[in-house]
Every structure is written in C-alpha cells, then in structure tokens.
C-alpha cells in the first residue's frame, strides 16, 4: 500500500487518532517555543556555541530529544511498533535521548524527518517549497559550525580554509551535474545573481560594439520577474531587442512549447538581426511547468543563436540536471530551493567551450577580478560564505534517504501529482499541465466561482489563505481567453511537495477552498 | 555576564538569562561581560587586526540567529510581512547616526566592495551611453583598496575612462601633505580639457592606514568642478565621527561589520539626494529594479538578510558602553596610540603618522 494511501486510510478510518496525532504535533510547536535544550542547534536568544562537529550522520543531540515522540502521522510511514507517548514527556531533561527501539532501516525515519524540520512553523500547511526552499536542522547546525569557525579567527579562515571549502563544494556540484571541469562551476548567491552575471556580459557586448544595436535576446514570457528586469537593465538599456516567447497555459504537451519557441526565434532573426542570447527556464516559476530544455537548446544551435542560458532556479533536486545532456552555454540552479542548502547558494555553470567563458565577471568586483568567474565569485568582499560551504553536509543528508536525491525526486513527484489530482477532483477543476510536464510542483486550478480576476486578487487570496486558514501557497492568475465560458478556472495554485510535507497539508488546503466556495466567497469581497 | 558554572542553581543550564550574583556597581558593561561577549574568539591569539574582518559580540550573533530562525520558520510570511520593515528600521537608525537628511539616502548592502561596484557601474554607463567623453577621468588614491582599484578597471578603464592615482605620502606628517598631493592629482585629471567625473577618496585608508581629511578634499573637489565624489569609508563607522552633511560627499560607504559590531556582512551606502541618485542601481537586478537603490538593495533575490536586521541590536550593545560609540572610539584611539608608541619605542622604530591622523588603527614601523 502506498504510504500516502496508508495515511489517507488512517485519517479517514481513525479520524480521532489522526486528529490527536496532529494535535500533538501542533502542541509540540508550542512546547518548542518555551524550551531551549542545552545543545539546541536552533535556539535563539543567547548565542550558544554549537556542539563540536560530529562526523556521524546521526541527528544532533537536540533533535534526538524529539525522536521519542509519537511517529507523526505527518509522515510517510507509520511504524506500528512505536507506542505513542504522552504529550510533552521528558522534554524538560537536557540529556541526550537514546531512541528506545533499534532502527529497522538504515534510512532516515519519519520522526527524524520531523525533527529535522521541527523549526518550521508547524501550524502552517507549507505547500510552497518552490518559493524559498527549506533547510534541515542538521544542515543549519553544520552552517553554524562554519560561521563559528570564521568568527573565531577570520584571518586564518580566509587564508587557510575558505577557498578549499568552496572548491570542495564546487567539485561535488560538478560531479552531480556532469560538468566537464570544476572551472565551469561557480557558486553565487542565487539565480538572480547568475542572471546578472550573464546579462551584464551581454550589455558590455552591445556597449563595446561587438553586437549591433537591435540584435535580439529571446526569453520566455513566463521568465522570472527578476530576470525580465535584468534583461531590461542590461540588454534593453544597452540597445538590445527583447523577444518574449508566448506560451499557452494550461499546456498539454511539449510540442506547444517547441512551436512557440521556433516562432520567437524566427521573429528574432528578422531584418538580419542576430539572436545573441536565448534565456530558457528549465522549470518556469509561475505558472510552473517543466520545459523541454534539451530540445530547445538543440533548436537554438540549429538556428545559430549565439549563446543559451538556462535559468534552472528550481531544477537541482527537482528534476534531472545533466550539463552535457542539456548542452547549454550557461546554466544556473539554486541549491536552497530543492537541495536543502541554507539561504542562499546557487551554482552557475559556464561551459568552458563557450566563447565568452573568460569574459564573465561577477558584478561585485574584488581583488580577484580577472582570475576567472569561479575565483571571483569565491571572494566578493567580507561576507558570510557559510551557505556555500555546507554542500558536503547536504550530500550526507540526502544519502540518508532511500534512493538519495533520485528517490526524493521521485517520491516528491508522485506525491505532488497524487495531491494535485486529489484537489482537482475535490474542486471539480483541472491541472495546469499533464503530470509528465511537472516535477515536484504542479498547478492546480481553483474553482472559478472564487472570482479571481487579477494578479492582485491572487496576492490577496494568498494572504487570506495564510492568515485565515494557515495555508501557504502561491496563486497564479490566468486571464480568460476569448471564447472561454464565464466562471471557468482563472486561478491556479502552485502546490509543492518536499520531504517534510504531509497529506494533511493538502487536505487543509482542500478544505479551506471548499469552505470559501461554500461561504459564497469571491475575491471581490477582500479589502 | 557571570559564568553559569559559578551559580549552583543553574544546573549547568546556560540557556535562560541568569541573574548575576553581585549587584552591578556600574550601569555599564563590565570587563568580564566584554570577555564573555567575545569568548568565541580563538583563545591564545593576540588578535590585533580588527581592521580586516571586524568582530561581532555574542549577543548580536544571538539576535542574528533569531532573525534567521524567523525566516526559516515561515519564509513567505517573513518576506511579505516583516523583512522590509526591519530593513527600514535599520536604515532609519543609520540615517540618524550619520546625520543624513532623508532615509531614502541610505541603502544597506553587503560591504564597501559592493558599494564601489554600484557607484562605478554607474560611471561605466556614463561612458557607454556617451554622457562622458572617452578619456574623462576618475581620480583615486594610489593606496585605494585593491577591490576598488579592480572595480575601476572593470567599470571605468574598460568603458574608456582614465584612472588617475594620487600618491599618498607615507609616512605622513600632516594633512597638508595629503592635500597638496590631491590637488596635483586633480590637476592631472583635468589636463587636456578632460573632466573629472568622479573622485574616490578613502576616509581611512586600509594599508597603509591613515585618516584622510575628507571634508577638506571634498571641498576642493567642488571648487575644481569634479562631477561626483565618492568617499570609501569602509573603516569609518565606529572608528571616527561620521557626519555626511559635514563631509559633503555625493556617495559615502562604511562597513558596519568592521567597527560597529554587526555580523558579516553589512554596510550602508549613503547617496545624497540629487538627480544622480536615481541612476544608481544594484548590479544584481531583482523585480525591485527602478524603485530606488534602497529598495533594490533590500531584495536581491532569496538570501540571508539577517545581518542587515541587527543594527538596532548593535546600537543597544554599543550603548552599554560608557559614552556609547563615542566612548568606544575614544578609548580605542587612546589605547592604540599608547600601544603604538610602546611598540615603536621598544623596537626603536617610528609610527607611520602622527596620532591625530589615526583612529583605532596605527601603523608601527618594524625593525629593519
């Protein structure tokens, strides 16, 4: 029986047990607010020295104080041998707690997962991993170790530890993404920064006359807001011409994307223009779909597009990321979204063979200027680089899951599809794309009677869901097309699934919307 | 703070605020409390280099962790409902501290290196867009921080501007020596009908370290028709008095993690309200592009902004010292001069500048 079905069964057949378990999870969050175990890695208030770094992958002592609590119905597997214990038992002792029963599996358990994310606001149904990602407690602890190491003796850290630490992270990423050479992998804050790096180089090329005014940059209409502005700031401003690929939504196949993309490239090449750069999302943000990047990159090569930049902010930990397979010149993905790193760190891959490889610079110029982007990015002035240094710890964390990152990706995908279908069935709506065009996120149509008629309505409804129902989910406005019937779906929620999610999160969302529909709610009623 | 081991009631539990055993005789922070605040520093090292990376007391690190945790708990709520106000609160405190006219003049960025990129990128556009003539000059001190020199290369030289370096005499004996050299540098900048588009002046140079008479140099720049003046005051905040109205520069940056007890890393970039201010952009462009530099800088993608949020806590910490930041600056200055003189005497060498040309750092000659 699938884990989610088991959960469903529990919640439907034993609702009281279910509610009690959930209640205990909620009261846990209250309890956590009052206690500060000695070695809590996540206490606030006094700055406590974290426990000495431990090579073992077991959870840190503070997290172990939580593992004796009942296996939360919030997670996938129910271990029948674990007896529920009274709420709040033994929380006030500060000694390390040894789990009562031996683990039956070498993999991370549900209660350990719960512990790792115990710092999340447990009262919120957090179905928006896509926006800000998440970071487990043991990685936060590892990060604090690095921060402390720096603060202890920053000069020594700078001269003797920082660069090798960053190189180690870059090397791991290089292997993960199948890059040819570690020189191709730079670490930056986020995809927004990566975009600025790529686009600034394009801006210089216009300014220095290597590109003609009016040469084109092609991007998707659904490109991330920051990327669009970056294109305005560095391309339009410098005299480049920007073409947007209009994508339909909802989507039913990759062909729809490919056709529109070809059309946009045609427009780009009109009047003897060259297309200097194509910016292609791997997974668009809103609305969220997985784009067939490999195919689009191939088309770009056929159509003599100078350079291709794949903005894959969501991709690593969400979908397959293989640089040689995808074949782009530049590729960036955040590690803090779906790869469990703390905020914030992203890799920017720049193919060595790309003609402009040596012309890329971090816009914040330090003494490392001219030493290659990876080295430049490794020092952009005094800052906290710890988020870049925990990649090895993240690999350890991921390897605690069955199937590692592949296992996590698959389970997330299956779960989000299952939950998406559950919701559209419950509401009588539709998904935004077929399951094979999504990864760990999916667009779920909201009932038309909610009257979502603008981007502002979406923001207001999202706020209302957060404040009145404790559901966190982003909403996309999809304007009705000509000929569509009034009252059809005009809003889509982007639901995410990550390892900390529980089926109750989605039930709560389902029920919240049902409640709103039942109450005759429309967005027009919101202030 | 008394160590938790001293009080048997504590049970070894250092997690809650404990009551000191003896009544404090002074309202100010005590020596043991100071040691406790910096107990995370490596013992056994004589750490005489606060200037490079600064320092951050434990109570501010704790405040920072609180902010970090708040974000991690519910990041969407934090982003929509808390972040911007908290940054505004920090910016407002800075505005008051530095005597800026309007909080819109104060942006928070990572460090002075970032601020330099912001100012210089704008100069680069000036050349690229034909506002400046190729060859127009940017003047800076020859001992300007290396990152700033490279930034000039990346944004000015590359765009067609000339970079003129002013030789700072060292060892230096008086402000007049600096002023004379600076005037010469400006003349060189204006040679052949060039315009000096930007003068970059350190408030406190890094290496060798001296306090530069910035207010006077800015005045000279105005007299000599320099377009814009940028003061790189990476070290200044918490080291010397900072009054941006008095100094009169167009742009002024100082790190807060060096001498103002903030965690790594945060700096303020002051931009005098004028037409030029609206042309400054953060090089990492987000959806806030075009909403003014302070707003652009407050969101440059998902990141940890917590070091920008603890400025109120830093001010609280500073006010635990007698005389607040002024008291700290004076004590540091007196101590470093005393120690500098002790060392120079001990080694039979000399200081690099007179005491009144230094703040909390001083250059001490090593035996040849």
Interface residues (C-beta under 8 A of the other chain):
Chain A: X36 X37 X38 X40 X42 X43 X44 X45 X46 X47 X48 X49 X94 X119 X120 X121 X124 X126 X128 X131 X132 X133 X134 X135 X140 X144 X148 X150 X151 X152 X153 X154 X155 X156 X158 X189 X190 X191 X192 X193 X195 X196 X199 X200 X204 X207 X225 X226 X229 X230 X232 X233 X234 X237 X238 X334 X336 X342 X343 X344 X361 X363 X364 X365 X366 X367 X368 X369 X370 X380 X381 X382 X383 X384 X387 X463 X466 X472
Chain B: X12 X13 X14 X15 X16 X17 X40 X41 X42 X45 X47 X49 X52 X53 X54 X55 X56 X58 X59 X61 X62 X65 X66 X69 X71 X72 X73 X74 X75 X76 X77 X79 X80 X110 X111 X112 X113 X114 X116 X117 X120 X121 X125 X128 X146 X147 X150 X151 X153 X154 X155 X158 X159 X255 X257 X263 X264 X265 X281 X283 X284 X285 X286 X287 X289 X290 X300 X301 X302 X303 X304 X307
